[in-house]
Amino acid sequence: MLVRGPVEERAVADRARMVLWWDEGMPARAIAALLRVSPPTVYLWPARFARFGIEGLYDAPRPAPPPVHDGRVRARILALARQSPPAETGLRRWSSRAMARYLQRCEGVVVSHTFIADLWRENNLQPYRTGTFGPPAGPAPRTPDTATATATAIATATATATVDQLQRLSRGGMHTNS
């Protein structure tokens, strides 16, 4: 199989065309014009094909980019994610944006919120979900008065009776006027 995936499909096909047209004797400038590439690019791919065969038409593996932040910053982010935010932040739980702001303001570390979110994901952490089951921030919920409680009870009973009626009808117990 010549093409490995949709990203490489166009590039590998163009490289194969360069090799075939080059082999047919077409000039490099004509090939470059047809494929909208530079002549040095046209010279590159037939040479790589001659040296490596079809595998030479694929991009060479590239090393991973160097880490953006060192291990100390990563460790600090992971440690913060495993604890509640400091009281002075006024937060109940971390978000990646809030942690990025906190790190820059209080510790002088500039980190993007996407880096923090990616690091959490890599380490299976979800600090934005912790602490969500406590009492809500704000005024206490109102207790229902007796009229509201009675109306709720009637609505529940009516809904239950309606469900029972629908179940009887679906089993063939439908009443007809005949």
Secondary structure, DSSP 8 states (H G I E B T S, - for coil): ----SHHHHHHHHHHHHHHHHHHTT--HHHHHHHHT--HHHHHHHHHHHHHHGGGGGS---------SS-HHHHHHHHHHHTS---GGGT-SS--HHHHHHHHHHHH-----HHHHHHHHHHTT--GGGTTTTS--SSS------HHHHHHHHHHHHHHHHHHHHHHHHHTT------
